[in-house]
């Protein structure tokens, strides 16, 4: 290893001990880690043992190489939370199409998905109702039907 590379490796090793500090973001950490692994030829497992960091943590850090800071910002602007993006990256490890699909989503898609997830979790044991509950549910159904009509109208317009 050349002197310059050796110095770079030493500097990176010093940074590794600061990686949990907030002054290094997930993208910088991922880039440094990937570069370090390539430069030193260490496996994730060897790196984990050397720095006493779990291998799953290392894999999580490396996930952030799969998305650019700009794409991350764009997804946040569309309404995705940091944790949702992280979960997509983890899922995208095995299914890259799932991550790609979310680049094409609109803010409305995210709001509808959140609402579906919330409503999907309601069951008899946690259902709390008020005088307004049924009326609001009916209003929601009516608005969903209107939305479906508008979507179909737009689809037909785009086809024709």
C-alpha positions in Angstrom: 0.0 0.0 0.0 1.4 3.4 -1.0 2.1 6.0 1.7 -0.8 8.2 0.5 -3.2 5.3 0.8 -1.9 4.4 4.2 -2.4 7.9 5.4 -5.9 7.9 4.0 -6.7 4.6 5.7 -5.4 6.0 9.1 -7.5 9.1 8.7 -10.6 7.1 7.9 -10.0 4.9 10.9 -9.9 7.9 13.1 -13.2 9.1 11.6 -14.8 5.7 12.3 -14.7 6.4 16.0 -16.7 9.6 15.4 -19.3 8.0 13.1 -22.0 8.0 15.8 -21.6 11.8 16.2 -24.1 14.0 14.4 -21.5 15.9 12.4 -21.3 12.9 9.9 -24.5 12.2 8.0 -25.6 8.8 6.7 -24.4 9.5 3.1 -20.9 10.6 4.2 -20.6 7.5 6.5 -21.7 5.2 3.7 -19.3 6.6 1.3 -16.4 6.5 3.7 -17.2 3.0 4.8 -17.4 1.7 1.2 -14.1 3.4 0.3 -12.4 2.0 3.4 -13.6 -1.5 2.7 -12.4 -1.3 -0.9 -9.1 0.3 0.0 -8.2 -2.1 2.8 -9.9 -5.2 1.2 -11.6 -5.9 4.6 -14.9 -7.8 4.5 -17.8 -6.5 6.5 -17.3 -9.2 9.1 -13.6 -8.3 9.5 -14.5 -4.7 9.7 -17.1 -5.4 12.4 -14.6 -7.4 14.5 -11.9 -4.8 14.1 -14.0 -1.9 15.3 -16.4 -3.8 17.5 -19.5 -2.7 15.5 -22.2 -5.2 14.6 -22.3 -6.5 11.1 -26.0 -5.5 10.7 -25.1 -1.9 11.7 -22.4 -1.9 9.0 -24.9 -3.2 6.4 -27.4 -0.5 7.5 -24.7 2.2 7.0 -23.9 0.9 3.6 -27.6 1.0 2.5 -27.2 4.8 2.1 -25.0 4.2 -0.9 -28.1 3.0 -2.7 -29.7 6.5 -2.8 -28.4 9.9 -3.6 -28.8 12.8 -1.2 -30.9 14.5 -3.9 -33.2 11.5 -4.2 -33.5 11.4 -0.4 -34.5 15.1 -0.3 -37.0 14.6 -3.1 -38.7 11.7 -1.3 -38.8 13.8 1.9 -40.4 16.6 0.0 -43.0 14.2 -1.3 -43.9 13.4 2.3 -41.9 10.3 3.2 -40.4 10.1 6.6 -36.7 9.2 7.2 -37.8 5.8 8.7 -39.9 5.0 5.7 -37.0 5.7 3.3 -34.7 3.6 5.5 -37.3 0.7 5.4 -37.5 1.1 1.6 -33.7 0.9 1.3 -33.7 -2.3 3.4 -36.5 -3.8 1.3 -34.7 -2.6 -1.8 -31.7 -4.7 -1.0 -33.7 -7.7 -2.2 -36.2 -5.9 -4.4 -34.7 -2.8 -6.2 -38.0 -2.3 -8.1 -39.8 -1.5 -4.8 -37.4 1.4 -4.2 -37.7 2.6 -7.8 -41.5 2.6 -7.6 -41.4 5.2 -4.8 -39.4 7.7 -6.9 -42.5 7.9 -9.1 -45.0 8.4 -6.3 -46.8 11.7 -5.6 -47.5 13.3 -2.3 -51.1 12.2 -2.6 -49.9 8.6 -2.9 -48.0 8.9 0.4 -51.0 10.4 2.2 -53.3 7.6 0.8 -50.8 5.0 1.9 -50.6 6.4 5.4 -54.4 6.5 5.7 -54.6 2.9 4.4 -52.0 1.7 6.9 -53.9 3.5 9.8 -57.3 2.1 8.8 -55.9 -1.3 8.2 -54.8 -1.5 11.9 -58.3 -0.8 13.2 -59.9 -3.9 14.7 -62.7 -4.7 17.2 -60.4 -4.5 20.2 -59.0 -1.0 19.4 -62.1 0.6 17.7 -63.2 3.7 19.5 -66.3 5.4 18.1 -68.0 8.7 18.7 -71.2 10.2 17.4 -69.2 11.5 14.4 -67.3 8.3 13.5 -69.9 6.7 11.1 -70.6 10.1 9.4 -66.8 10.7 8.9 -66.3 7.2 7.6 -69.1 7.7 5.1 -67.6 11.1 4.1 -64.3 9.4 3.5 -65.8 6.7 1.3 -67.6 9.4 -0.7 -64.4 11.4 -1.2 -62.6 8.2 -2.1 -65.2 7.4 -4.8 -64.8 11.0 -6.1 -61.1 10.6 -6.2 -61.3 7.3 -8.1 -63.7 8.9 -10.6 -61.2 11.8 -11.1 -58.3 9.3 -11.6 -60.2 7.3 -14.1 -61.2 10.5 -16.0 -57.6 11.6 -16.1 -56.4 8.1 -17.2 -59.0 8.1 -20.0 -58.0 11.6 -21.1 -54.3 10.5 -21.2 -55.2 7.4 -23.3 -57.4 9.3 -25.8 
